[in-house]
Amino acid sequence: MLDALSSAQHLGWTMRFTAQEEYALRGMFDLAYNGQEGCAVQVRVIGERQGIPTRYLEQIFQHLRKAGLVTAKRGPKGGFMLAMSPRRISLGDIFDAVEGLRNGVFARAENDSEEEGRPVTAYQPTFLGPWLTDHFIAMLAGLNLEDLCEQARRAGLPSETSLVEMYHIYNR
């Protein structure tokens, strides 16, 4: 797969996500990584941690709620919670909830044209973008929020729950 990705870049293909797709993934990651089971998290808090505008994130979380990935709790301690275990929510589910990867992930680079010195020939693999998109979608379906959280832990990314635990350790 990585060889195909580097071939795609060499041939002028780039990977792209919409802001909505990226923000949905970051918001769901935040709930899984920083949230505590059974406790709702306000969109404002997620937005502050992830650097996402609250109004935009609220719209995204409505899509995620309609898709059954999160549940909403009203009231002063309201917010959103994962509707199921992070292991059961694939990254593909998140993308499908907001935009469904309809337009494809891989697209020709905007500056890739005959004027840039790269002639277009009949021998070029024009199927590459759609083919890579199909494989990328399959890969997203095989990854879940728990996998993403594990990668974050390996990378040493702090979480709200680890900060709370550290606070208790220092106050003993």
C-alpha atoms as a printed R data frame, in Angstrom:
    type eleno elety resid chain resno       x      y       z
1   ATOM     1    CA   MET     A     1   0.000  0.000   0.000
2   ATOM     2    CA   LEU     A     2   2.792  2.459   0.871
3   ATOM     3    CA   ASP     A     3   4.481  1.767  -2.486
4   ATOM     4    CA   ALA     A     4   1.212  2.612  -4.222
5   ATOM     5    CA   LEU     A     5   0.941  5.843  -2.207
6   ATOM     6    CA   SER     A     6   4.440  6.976  -3.165
7   ATOM     7    CA   SER     A     7   3.716  6.061  -6.804
8   ATOM     8    CA   ALA     A     8   0.575  8.168  -6.637
9   ATOM     9    CA   GLN     A     9   2.524 11.177  -5.362
10  ATOM    10    CA   HIS     A    10   5.177 10.751  -8.042
11  ATOM    11    CA   LEU     A    11   2.480 10.703 -10.723
12  ATOM    12    CA   GLY     A    12   0.927 13.934  -9.462
13  ATOM    13    CA   TRP     A    13  -1.832 12.539  -7.200
14  ATOM    14    CA   THR     A    14  -2.418 14.037  -3.773
15  ATOM    15    CA   MET     A    15  -4.457 12.816  -0.819
16  ATOM    16    CA   ARG     A    16  -7.101 15.242   0.389
17  ATOM    17    CA   PHE     A    17  -9.725 15.415   3.115
18  ATOM    18    CA   THR     A    18 -12.361 18.038   3.627
19  ATOM    19    CA   ALA     A    19 -12.299 20.122   6.793
20  ATOM    20    CA   GLN     A    20 -15.520 18.383   7.832
21  ATOM    21    CA   GLU     A    21 -13.931 14.932   7.517
22  ATOM    22    CA   GLU     A    22 -10.818 15.978   9.407
23  ATOM    23    CA   TYR     A    23 -12.781 17.719  12.179
24  ATOM    24    CA   ALA     A    24 -15.141 14.750  12.569
25  ATOM    25    CA   LEU     A    25 -12.189 12.413  12.982
26  ATOM    26    CA   ARG     A    26 -10.471 14.731  15.465
27  ATOM    27    CA   GLY     A    27 -13.693 15.257  17.437
28  ATOM    28    CA   MET     A    28 -14.410 11.535  17.698
29  ATOM    29    CA   PHE     A    29 -10.792 10.854  18.615
30  ATOM    30    CA   ASP     A    30 -11.065 13.454  21.370
31  ATOM    31    CA   LEU     A    31 -14.188 11.811  22.802
32  ATOM    32    CA   ALA     A    32 -12.546  8.391  22.755
33  ATOM    33    CA   TYR     A    33  -9.174  9.521  24.075
34  ATOM    34    CA   ASN     A    34 -10.124 12.210  26.582
35  ATOM    35    CA   GLY     A    35 -13.673 11.276  27.548
36  ATOM    36    CA   GLN     A    36 -14.630  9.159  30.506
37  ATOM    37    CA   GLU     A    37 -17.157  6.374  30.100
38  ATOM    38    CA   GLY     A    38 -20.673  7.582  30.859
39  ATOM    39    CA   CYS     A    39 -19.679 11.260  31.045
40  ATOM    40    CA   ALA     A    40 -20.813 13.696  28.388
41  ATOM    41    CA   VAL     A    41 -18.293 16.159  26.949
42  ATOM    42    CA   GLN     A    42 -19.348 19.573  25.708
43  ATOM    43    CA   VAL     A    43 -18.546 20.411  22.087
44  ATOM    44    CA   ARG     A    44 -16.916 23.629  23.274
45  ATOM    45    CA   VAL     A    45 -14.381 21.612  25.312
46  ATOM    46    CA   ILE     A    46 -13.606 19.308  22.384
47  ATOM    47    CA   GLY     A    47 -13.250 22.317  20.104
48  ATOM    48    CA   GLU     A    48 -10.835 24.025  22.486
49  ATOM    49    CA   ARG     A    49  -8.661 20.921  22.812
50  ATOM    50    CA   GLN     A    50  -8.657 20.250  19.078
51  ATOM    51    CA   GLY     A    51  -8.560 23.831  17.808
52  ATOM    52    CA   ILE     A    52 -11.881 23.513  15.962
53  ATOM    53    CA   PRO     A    53 -14.541 26.258  15.855
54  ATOM    54    CA   THR     A    54 -17.402 25.265  18.164
55  ATOM    55    CA   ARG     A    55 -20.225 26.213  15.769
56  ATOM    56    CA   TYR     A    56 -18.768 24.064  13.009
57  ATOM    57    CA   LEU     A    57 -18.120 21.164  15.385
58  ATOM    58    CA   GLU     A    58 -21.737 21.312  16.622
59  ATOM    59    CA   GLN     A    59 -22.967 20.753  13.049
60  ATOM    60    CA   ILE     A    60 -20.561 17.848  12.583
61  ATOM    61    CA   PHE     A    61 -21.666 16.207  15.833
62  ATOM    62    CA   GLN     A    62 -25.290 16.348  14.651
63  ATOM    63    CA   HIS     A    63 -24.251 14.225  11.653
64  ATOM    64    CA   LEU     A    64 -22.391 11.847  13.968
65  ATOM    65    CA   ARG     A    65 -25.468 11.610  16.229
66  ATOM    66    CA   LYS     A    66 -27.769 10.851  13.282
67  ATOM    67    CA   ALA     A    67 -25.357  8.113  12.207
68  ATOM    68    CA   GLY     A    68 -25.598  6.565  15.698
69  ATOM    69    CA   LEU     A    69 -21.942  7.113  16.580
70  ATOM    70    CA   VAL     A    70 -22.571  9.497  19.485
71  ATOM    71    CA   THR     A    71 -25.409 10.197  21.863
72  ATOM    72    CA   ALA     A    72 -26.384 13.610  23.185
73  ATOM    73    CA   LYS     A    73 -27.167 14.522  26.776
74  ATOM    74    CA   ARG     A    74 -29.053 17.747  27.505
75  ATOM    75    CA   GLY     A    75 -28.723 20.029  30.476
76  ATOM    76    CA   PRO     A    76 -25.975 21.858  32.332
77  ATOM    77    CA   LYS     A    77 -23.723 18.783  32.322
78  ATOM    78    CA   GLY     A    78 -24.768 17.883  28.806
79  ATOM    79    CA   GLY     A    79 -22.702 17.152  25.771
80  ATOM    80    CA   PHE     A    80 -21.845 14.125  23.681
81  ATOM    81    CA   MET     A    81 -20.685 10.602  24.444
82  ATOM    82    CA   LEU     A    82 -19.649  7.739  22.212
83  ATOM    83    CA   ALA     A    83 -22.684  5.583  21.474
84  ATOM    84    CA   MET     A    84 -20.595  2.395  21.631
85  ATOM    85    CA   SER     A    85 -17.144  1.133  22.439
86  ATOM    86    CA   PRO     A    86 -14.283  2.832  20.551
87  ATOM    87    CA   ARG     A    87 -13.410 -0.626  19.231
88  ATOM    88    CA   ARG     A    88 -16.763 -0.773  17.405
89  ATOM    89    CA   ILE     A    89 -16.441  2.615  15.657
90  ATOM    90    CA   SER     A    90 -14.324  2.401  12.523
91  ATOM    91    CA   LEU     A    91 -12.657  5.419  11.016
92  ATOM    92    CA   GLY     A    92 -14.660  4.624   7.883
93  ATOM    93    CA   ASP     A    93 -17.880  4.973   9.918
94  ATOM    94    CA   ILE     A    94 -16.825  8.488  10.914
95  ATOM    95    CA   PHE     A    95 -16.083  9.560   7.349
96  ATOM    96    CA   ASP     A    96 -19.329  7.998   6.116
97  ATOM    97    CA   ALA     A    97 -21.304  9.916   8.758
98  ATOM    98    CA   VAL     A    98 -20.173 13.315   7.531
99  ATOM    99    CA   GLU     A    99 -19.490 13.059   3.817
100 ATOM   100    CA   GLY     A   100 -19.017  9.451   2.880
101 ATOM   101    CA   LEU     A   101 -15.776  9.932   0.928
102 ATOM   102    CA   ARG     A   102 -18.032 10.496  -2.088
103 ATOM   103    CA   ASN     A   103 -15.580 12.508  -4.119
104 ATOM   104    CA   GLY     A   104 -12.600 10.270  -3.576
105 ATOM   105    CA   VAL     A   105  -9.565 10.765  -1.418
106 ATOM   106    CA   PHE     A   106  -6.976 10.969  -4.161
107 ATOM   107    CA   ALA     A   107  -7.095 13.663  -6.801
108 ATOM   108    CA   ARG     A   108  -4.757 15.046  -9.399
109 ATOM   109    CA   ALA     A   109  -2.572 17.809  -8.031
110 ATOM   110    CA   GLU     A   110  -3.851 21.209  -9.156
111 ATOM   111    CA   ASN     A   111  -0.524 22.215 -10.694
112 ATOM   112    CA   ASP     A   112  -0.186 18.936 -12.609
113 ATOM   113    CA   SER     A   113  -0.701 19.803 -16.242
114 ATOM   114    CA   GLU     A   114   1.030 19.912 -19.585
115 ATOM   115    CA   GLU     A   115   2.165 23.475 -18.793
116 ATOM   116    CA   GLU     A   116   4.176 22.084 -15.878
117 ATOM   117    CA   GLY     A   117   6.226 19.985 -18.290
118 ATOM   118    CA   ARG     A   118   4.429 16.693 -17.708
119 ATOM   119    CA   PRO     A   119   2.765 15.587 -20.901
120 ATOM   120    CA   VAL     A   120  -0.419 13.549 -20.542
121 ATOM   121    CA   THR     A   121  -0.120 10.275 -22.431
122 ATOM   122    CA   ALA     A   122  -2.356  7.309 -23.128
123 ATOM   123    CA   TYR     A   123  -0.009  5.132 -21.046
124 ATOM   124    CA   GLN     A   124  -0.557  6.879 -17.709
125 ATOM   125    CA   PRO     A   125  -2.452  4.946 -15.028
126 ATOM   126    CA   THR     A   126  -5.467  7.253 -14.801
127 ATOM   127    CA   PHE     A   127  -7.204  4.533 -12.766
128 ATOM   128    CA   LEU     A   128  -4.791  5.163  -9.895
129 ATOM   129    CA   GLY     A   129  -6.866  7.772  -8.003
130 ATOM   130    CA   PRO     A   130 -10.092  5.737  -7.885
131 ATOM   131    CA   TRP     A   131  -8.165  2.519  -7.184
132 ATOM   132    CA   LEU     A   132  -6.249  4.082  -4.274
133 ATOM   133    CA   THR     A   133  -9.438  5.640  -2.933
134 ATOM   134    CA   ASP     A   134 -11.124  2.209  -2.859
135 ATOM   135    CA   HIS     A   135  -8.165  0.710  -0.994
136 ATOM   136    CA   PHE     A   136  -7.982  3.635   1.398
137 ATOM   137    CA   ILE     A   137 -11.689  3.297   2.220
138 ATOM   138    CA   ALA     A   138 -11.158 -0.404   2.932
139 ATOM   139    CA   MET     A   139  -8.229  0.475   5.194
140 ATOM   140    CA   LEU     A   140 -10.352  3.024   7.114
141 ATOM   141    CA   ALA     A   141 -13.017  0.360   7.648
142 ATOM   142    CA   GLY     A   142 -10.356 -1.848   9.255
143 ATOM   143    CA   LEU     A   143  -9.163  0.804  11.721
144 ATOM   144    CA   ASN     A   144 -11.150  1.911  14.744
145 ATOM   145    CA   LEU     A   145 -11.038  4.614  17.397
146 ATOM   146    CA   GLU     A   146  -9.353  2.247  19.824
147 ATOM   147    CA   ASP     A   147  -6.515  1.770  17.304
148 ATOM   148    CA   LEU     A   148  -6.209  5.542  16.994
149 ATOM   149    CA   CYS     A   149  -6.113  5.976  20.782
150 ATOM   150    CA   GLU     A   150  -3.425  3.304  21.070
151 ATOM   151    CA   GLN     A   151  -1.301  5.158  18.499
152 ATOM   152    CA   ALA     A   152  -1.782  8.374  20.489
153 ATOM   153    CA   ARG     A   153  -0.623  6.651  23.690
154 ATOM   154    CA   ARG     A   154   2.442  5.243  21.904
155 ATOM   155    CA   ALA     A   155   3.239  8.725  20.611
156 ATOM   156    CA   GLY     A   156   3.044 10.081  24.167
157 ATOM   157    CA   LEU     A   157   0.036 12.325  23.516
158 ATOM   158    CA   PRO     A   158  -1.345 13.461  26.889
159 ATOM   159    CA   SER     A   159  -5.006 12.866  27.652
160 ATOM   160    CA   GLU     A   160  -7.372 14.479  30.113
161 ATOM   161    CA   THR     A   161  -7.697 11.182  31.991
162 ATOM   162    CA   SER     A   162  -3.904 10.745  32.276
163 ATOM   163    CA   LEU     A   163  -3.592 14.317  33.570
164 ATOM   164    CA   VAL     A   164  -6.222 13.606  36.252
165 ATOM   165    CA   GLU     A   165  -4.401 10.414  37.276
166 ATOM   166    CA   MET     A   166  -1.085 12.307  37.431
167 ATOM   167    CA   TYR     A   167  -2.701 14.943  39.651
168 ATOM   168    CA   HIS     A   168  -3.857 12.296  42.113
169 ATOM   169    CA   ILE     A   169  -0.429 10.682  42.181
170 ATOM   170    CA   TYR     A   170   1.250 13.967  43.105
171 ATOM   171    CA   ASN     A   171  -1.301 14.749  45.843
172 ATOM   172    CA   ARG     A   172  -0.803 11.542  47.802
